[in-house]
Amino acid sequence: MTALMHLLAEQALLALGVPHPMMKEIPPANPAVARFYVDLLGVLKDKTEASRNDAETRQLEDLLYGLRMRLMDLKPAAGVPEDPKS
């Protein structure tokens, strides 16, 4: 469970333009892709509600909060329409 949370969070961070320590270049930000991975983490949270322990719950909520705050600071990519629901 923790590995999947971190995998999705890492992908969201890359889509937010945060480089991985192993990368030499900063990736371009893509808010639509970042939102997709953050939404996947939200689905993971909903679907694993009964099977997580307290530490996993705190970790998942912290990841989601941090990613959502970063996503709010990001403007949509050029040519990508904003989600009308947000």
C-alpha positions as CSV (number, residue, x, y, z in Angstrom):
1,M,0.0,0.0,0.0
2,T,2.7,2.5,1.0
3,A,4.7,1.7,-2.2
4,L,1.7,2.5,-4.4
5,M,1.0,5.7,-2.5
6,H,4.6,6.9,-3.0
7,L,4.6,5.8,-6.7
8,L,1.5,7.9,-7.4
9,A,2.7,10.8,-5.4
10,E,6.1,10.8,-7.2
11,Q,4.3,10.8,-10.6
12,A,2.1,13.7,-9.4
13,L,5.2,15.6,-8.3
14,L,6.9,15.0,-11.7
15,A,3.8,16.3,-13.4
16,L,3.9,19.3,-11.1
17,G,7.4,20.1,-12.4
18,V,9.3,18.9,-9.3
19,P,12.4,17.0,-10.5
20,H,13.3,13.6,-9.2
21,P,16.7,13.5,-7.4
22,M,18.0,11.2,-10.2
23,M,16.9,13.7,-13.0
24,K,19.2,16.3,-14.4
25,E,16.5,18.4,-15.9
26,I,13.4,19.9,-14.5
27,P,10.3,18.4,-16.2
28,P,7.7,20.8,-17.6
29,A,4.6,21.1,-15.4
30,N,1.4,19.5,-16.7
31,P,-1.5,20.3,-14.3
32,A,-3.9,17.9,-16.0
33,V,-1.6,14.9,-15.5
34,A,-0.8,16.1,-11.9
35,R,-4.5,16.3,-11.2
36,F,-5.0,12.8,-12.6
37,Y,-2.4,11.3,-10.2
38,V,-3.8,13.3,-7.2
39,D,-7.3,12.0,-8.1
40,L,-5.9,8.4,-8.2
41,L,-4.5,8.9,-4.7
42,G,-8.0,10.1,-3.7
43,V,-9.6,6.9,-5.2
44,L,-7.0,4.8,-3.4
45,K,-7.9,6.6,-0.1
46,D,-11.6,5.9,-0.7
47,K,-11.1,2.2,-1.7
48,T,-8.8,1.3,1.2
49,E,-10.6,3.1,4.0
50,A,-11.3,-0.1,6.0
51,S,-7.9,-1.8,5.4
52,R,-5.4,1.0,6.3
53,N,-3.7,1.3,9.6
54,D,-3.4,4.7,11.4
55,A,0.1,5.4,10.0
56,E,-0.9,4.7,6.4
57,T,-4.0,6.9,6.8
58,R,-1.9,9.8,8.2
59,Q,0.7,9.4,5.4
60,L,-1.9,9.2,2.7
61,E,-3.8,12.3,4.0
62,D,-0.5,14.2,4.3
63,L,0.5,13.3,0.7
64,L,-2.9,14.3,-0.6
65,Y,-3.0,17.6,1.3
66,G,0.5,18.6,0.1
67,L,-0.1,17.6,-3.5
68,R,-3.5,19.4,-3.6
69,M,-1.9,22.6,-2.2
70,R,0.9,22.4,-4.9
71,L,-1.7,21.8,-7.5
72,M,-3.7,24.9,-6.5
73,D,-0.6,27.0,-7.0
74,L,-0.1,25.7,-10.6
75,K,-1.7,27.4,-13.6
76,P,-3.1,25.1,-16.3
77,A,-0.7,24.2,-19.2
78,A,-1.1,26.1,-22.4
79,G,-3.7,24.6,-24.7
80,V,-5.1,22.4,-21.9
81,P,-8.6,23.5,-20.9
82,E,-9.3,23.7,-17.1
83,D,-11.6,21.2,-15.5
84,P,-15.0,22.8,-15.4
85,K,-15.7,21.0,-12.1
86,S,-12.9,22.7,-10.3
